[in-house]
Amino acid sequence: MAVATFNRVTPKIVERLCNAVGGDCVLVDDDSLTLHASDETEDLVFRPDVVVVPKTAEAIADIMRIATEYRIPVTPRGAGTGLSGGALPVHGGIVLSTKGLNRILEIDRENLFAVVEPGVITQVFQEAVEAVGLFYPVDPASRGSCFLGGNLAECAGGPRAVKYGVTKDFVTGIEAVLPDGSLVRHGGKLLKNVTGYNLTQLIVGSEGTLAIITKIYLRLIPLPKHRILLLVPFNSLEEPARAVPAIMHAGVVPSVLEFMERDAVEITERHLGKSFPHADAVAHLMIELDGNDEGVIQREAERVAEIVLEHGAADVLVADTDAKMGELWAMRRAFGAAVKSESIYKEEDTVVPRNQLVALLIGVKEIASRYGLRTVCYGHAGDGNLHVNILKMDMPEERWKTALDPAIREIFALTVKLGGLISGEHGIGYVQKNYMPIASTEQELSLMRAIKHAFDPLGILNPGKLFPTTEDQKL
Ligand SMILES: Cc1cc2nc3c(=O)[nH]c(=O)nc-3n(C[C@H](O)[C@H](O)[C@H](O)COP(=O)(O)OP(=O)(O)OC[C@H]3O[C@@H](n4cnc5c(N)ncnc54)[C@H](O)[C@@H]3O)c2cc1C
């Protein structure tokens, strides 16, 4: 693929943007540029030339027409909670914030669908549907701030994927603006659709590189009436990982099956100033069961307790009130922030078939110790999705720089060898793109590049992401 060349945003282009979408939607002040120069990915900073905050799909189309005319790179942005640098404007240009498109357009109780704009905060949406007895189970730990549009672009997962699936499993239709400013629609309030290529699912997970999502159709399900949360401490790393397939094999499908090692718990205790039951255990499983029949859930909880005890659990703690469950969830949702507060770090989002989790964990620890690196692992054990946080701590800068890249390459090579891939839910974005050849062949990458070219022939939409950097490219 030819290397795209871009132009800078001039005062004349700013004026064109102001005329098209209104001066109040175009920001060039220092604070706004700084605010949109980073996301939640490590410590990377790339300043845009201008930030635009449109309020309609038509305004987005106007912006894209101007960007096409002047060959200005455009980086779509949701809430900026991404962990792979997807929203970073690595080539400068325009950051297109979707926070102005923040309406829940419809909750259709008859058909069990919702229609929303991309800037709706995930938790706000969850609460709105729960208020009418419905359920949107996709539950990223960042739900209090991330946007549904960002969730679609990254195909966000979270802890409930083991039973309910990830974002793509709930998206049935989309409206989006293409890089040349044309508006496309696909799907709708439809559970079935084989009308041509599935453009909806092509755009879901495309990390803002193909189109800007402006409207979303989401499938909903009835809200389960009851839930129980179990916290299970273990005295080894292997036992909980082995218990996971055993639980599934017993015919119980928990709504949550999370793994956390001791370091994750201890760091979070320090970060929050709170204590966690059995914090000294080597690892924990957090297991949630939900459904409409309380008796059935109780019996399933008992069965799960038997299985984990057979697999070496030191105890089974039951959280059966909203308050107790809320405390555990607050702790679990704080892991990411806690790791970040502890040290400079790099987070990997490995995913393997769930019965390979033990092999992955053992392998990660062995690779890290060979490179003298500390790792903190936690994640969605039910999905085989392990977040491997590699912490710098007090390692000298030079050693950190030399050790990190080969260690990540070994971890990813192991992941692929175990039948896995290098991102389960955080995406490739900017920080993982040079590892793509570990997971995809050149032929597969060429096919992806051809798809990108069909949507974005000038390469102006979110450039510098997803595809590995070639010899002649800087970014
Ligand atoms: C503490 C913490 C916990 C997290 N927990 C989870 C978790 O449990 N599960 C999980 O999956 N992720 C998790 N994440 C990662 C992150 O929250 C998700 O990737 C989320 O989906 C990003 O949404 P956002 O609105 O912040 O998007 P941004 O970070 O703003 O953008 C992410 C990508 O989406 C693109 N994009 C945004 N909006 C649009 C649009 N309308 N059209 C086209 N492209 C768009 C951007 O260009 C970028 O490539 C966590 C992050 C943090 C900081």
PDBQT file of the ligand as one rigid body, heavy atoms in Angstrom, charges set to zero:
ROOT
HETATM    1  C1  LIG A 501     -10.067   1.333  33.308  1.00  0.00    +0.000 C 
HETATM    2  C2  LIG A 501     -10.397   0.758  31.961  1.00  0.00    +0.000 A 
HETATM    3  C3  LIG A 501     -11.084  -0.436  31.895  1.00  0.00    +0.000 A 
HETATM    4  C4  LIG A 501     -11.393  -1.006  30.652  1.00  0.00    +0.000 A 
HETATM    5  N1  LIG A 501     -12.087  -2.175  30.627  1.00  0.00    +0.000 NA
HETATM    6  C5  LIG A 501     -12.414  -2.732  29.434  1.00  0.00    +0.000 A 
HETATM    7  C6  LIG A 501     -13.124  -3.970  29.395  1.00  0.00    +0.000 A 
HETATM    8  O1  LIG A 501     -13.487  -4.557  30.420  1.00  0.00    +0.000 OA
HETATM    9  N2  LIG A 501     -13.412  -4.478  28.184  1.00  0.00    +0.000 N 
HETATM   10  C7  LIG A 501     -13.056  -3.851  27.020  1.00  0.00    +0.000 A 
HETATM   11  O2  LIG A 501     -13.344  -4.352  25.945  1.00  0.00    +0.000 OA
HETATM   12  N3  LIG A 501     -12.369  -2.679  27.039  1.00  0.00    +0.000 NA
HETATM   13  C8  LIG A 501     -12.043  -2.101  28.200  1.00  0.00    +0.000 A 
HETATM   14  N4  LIG A 501     -11.352  -0.914  28.232  1.00  0.00    +0.000 N 
HETATM   15  C9  LIG A 501     -10.933  -0.289  26.974  1.00  0.00    +0.000 C 
HETATM   16  C10 LIG A 501     -11.870   0.814  26.417  1.00  0.00    +0.000 C 
HETATM   17  O3  LIG A 501     -12.692   1.358  27.435  1.00  0.00    +0.000 OA
HETATM   18  C11 LIG A 501     -12.719   0.256  25.294  1.00  0.00    +0.000 C 
HETATM   19  O4  LIG A 501     -11.894  -0.082  24.183  1.00  0.00    +0.000 OA
HETATM   20  C12 LIG A 501     -13.830   1.188  24.805  1.00  0.00    +0.000 C 
HETATM   21  O5  LIG A 501     -14.627   0.486  23.887  1.00  0.00    +0.000 OA
HETATM   22  C13 LIG A 501     -13.311   2.463  24.147  1.00  0.00    +0.000 C 
HETATM   23  O6  LIG A 501     -14.390   3.358  24.017  1.00  0.00    +0.000 OA
HETATM   24  P1  LIG A 501     -14.141   4.926  23.898  1.00  0.00    +0.000 P 
HETATM   25  O7  LIG A 501     -15.457   5.568  23.689  1.00  0.00    +0.000 OA
HETATM   26  O8  LIG A 501     -13.345   5.427  25.024  1.00  0.00    +0.000 OA
HETATM   27  O9  LIG A 501     -13.302   4.980  22.531  1.00  0.00    +0.000 OA
HETATM   28  P2  LIG A 501     -11.945   5.766  22.209  1.00  0.00    +0.000 P 
HETATM   29  O10 LIG A 501     -10.851   5.324  23.093  1.00  0.00    +0.000 OA
HETATM   30  O11 LIG A 501     -12.221   7.211  22.117  1.00  0.00    +0.000 OA
HETATM   31  O12 LIG A 501     -11.686   5.204  20.745  1.00  0.00    +0.000 OA
HETATM   32  C14 LIG A 501     -11.371   3.860  20.543  1.00  0.00    +0.000 C 
HETATM   33  C15 LIG A 501     -11.360   3.572  19.042  1.00  0.00    +0.000 C 
HETATM   34  O13 LIG A 501     -12.667   3.703  18.527  1.00  0.00    +0.000 OA
HETATM   35  C16 LIG A 501     -12.687   4.607  17.420  1.00  0.00    +0.000 C 
HETATM   36  N5  LIG A 501     -13.991   5.270  17.489  1.00  0.00    +0.000 N 
HETATM   37  C17 LIG A 501     -14.575   5.856  18.563  1.00  0.00    +0.000 A 
HETATM   38  N6  LIG A 501     -15.804   6.272  18.238  1.00  0.00    +0.000 NA
HETATM   39  C18 LIG A 501     -16.017   5.938  16.942  1.00  0.00    +0.000 A 
HETATM   40  C19 LIG A 501     -17.104   6.090  16.029  1.00  0.00    +0.000 A 
HETATM   41  N7  LIG A 501     -18.249   6.687  16.377  1.00  0.00    +0.000 N 
HETATM   42  N8  LIG A 501     -16.954   5.615  14.767  1.00  0.00    +0.000 NA
HETATM   43  C20 LIG A 501     -15.808   5.008  14.372  1.00  0.00    +0.000 A 
HETATM   44  N9  LIG A 501     -14.758   4.834  15.187  1.00  0.00    +0.000 NA
HETATM   45  C21 LIG A 501     -14.865   5.299  16.461  1.00  0.00    +0.000 A 
HETATM   46  C22 LIG A 501     -11.474   5.501  17.638  1.00  0.00    +0.000 C 
HETATM   47  O14 LIG A 501     -11.004   6.026  16.409  1.00  0.00    +0.000 OA
HETATM   48  C23 LIG A 501     -10.484   4.523  18.240  1.00  0.00    +0.000 C 
HETATM   49  O15 LIG A 501      -9.839   3.810  17.226  1.00  0.00    +0.000 OA
HETATM   50  C24 LIG A 501     -11.015  -0.340  29.449  1.00  0.00    +0.000 A 
HETATM   51  C25 LIG A 501     -10.334   0.880  29.531  1.00  0.00    +0.000 A 
HETATM   52  C26 LIG A 501     -10.013   1.425  30.760  1.00  0.00    +0.000 A 
HETATM   53  C27 LIG A 501      -9.284   2.726  30.816  1.00  0.00    +0.000 C 
ENDROOT
TORSDOF 0
